[in-house]
Amino acid sequence: METTAIDDSEAIVGDLYSDACPCREILNLVASKWATLIIGKLEDGPLRFGQLRRAISGITQKMLTQTLRRLEQDGLVHREVLVHMRPPQVEYSLTELGQSVTEPLAAIRDWSEQHLPDVQAARRNFDALQPN
């Protein structure tokens, strides 16, 4: 269990192994494929919606919108309307909280790429042992 300070007068204790722990909602979001990829793209700086969509192959407009909203709601992403542009555009960037999760997510992305051959081989071996 970890204690996280909310402010000077309140602290919350989290236990991810308890089915009642709200930390699971946070884990579900930050460990999701799309959030991991969005946060990874925003590590290098702010991007507009269209730039994010083009940078993340396979994500739909609906899924990008939903995931960005959740990341904004949970304080990981900042949404800014650029009113000085014609037409006005929206830009997304990581908050300080969002920056704090970039290193663990980068490790997961790197692990996934490095161990792809191992996982594919394990799947082939597993499938070969299954009865027809």
Secondary structure, DSSP 8 states (H G I E B T S, - for coil): -EEEEEETTEEEEE-TTSTT-THHHHHHHHTSHHHHHHHHHHTTS-EEHHHHHHHSTT--HHHHHHHHHHHHHTTSEEEEEETTSSS-EEEEEE-HHHHHTHHHHHHHHHHHHHTHHHHHHHHHHHHHHS--
